[in-house]
Amino acid sequence: MRTIYTVVVLLSLVLTAPSRGQNSPESRATLAGLKGVVVFVDTLSSQLPLKGITRDVLKLKIEGGLRAAGIPVFYSPLETPLPGNPVLYLGVTTIFDEIERGCVCAIRLELTQTVRLHRNPGYVVFGVPTWGVGGVARYTKTWRDEMIEDVTAFTSQFIDAYYRANPVAGE
């Protein structure tokens, strides 16, 4: 049990590192002019698919929320090139506690984009996180529902940030 708490502390330090994009006015400004996003869910813990949570389940949940909010979703930046190659990336790290039938989970939702350095415009960096939210949680026996609720809440935060940076005309 002590190992789980140590991992949670370490994950929370990594997830809140100041070098990562946050949901701040500055990071929301990087969403201005976005014409849509590609959603990518990173490889999950090997136990998650066995317990009913797959990359497709999470990807469809995020894409459905974005589409319902009117944000265009594309399948690949190569098929539908978008300026800046914006990818809404979901990372999930999970440690299961089989005794209590719960888990500790770190979730990170971030928008990555291609960035040009101001001091050297010829230098381009791909996949730079410019906006993000996340957290670490201890889930109980209803962990599947709780995890989906958190992914949905983080998606809602992205939608809110997107519309703050891209106000709809007439509102």
Sequence and secondary structure as in RCSB ss.txt:
>XXXX:A:sequence
MRTIYTVVVLLSLVLTAPSRGQNSPESRATLAGLKGVVVFVDTLSSQLPLKGITRDVLKLKIEGGLRAAGIPVFY
SPLETPLPGNPVLYLGVTTIFDEIERGCVCAIRLELTQTVRLHRNPGYVVFGVPTWGVGGVARYTKTWRDEMIED
VTAFTSQFIDAYYRANPVAGE
>XXXX:A:secstr
 HHHHHHHHHHHHHHT TTS  SSHHHHHTTTT   EEEEE    THHHHTT  HHHHHHHHHHHHHHTT  EES
 TTTS  TT  EEEEEEEEEEETTTTEEEEEEEEEEEEEEE SS TT EEEEEEEEEEEEEEEE TTHHHHHHHH
HHHHHHHHHHHHHHHS  TT 
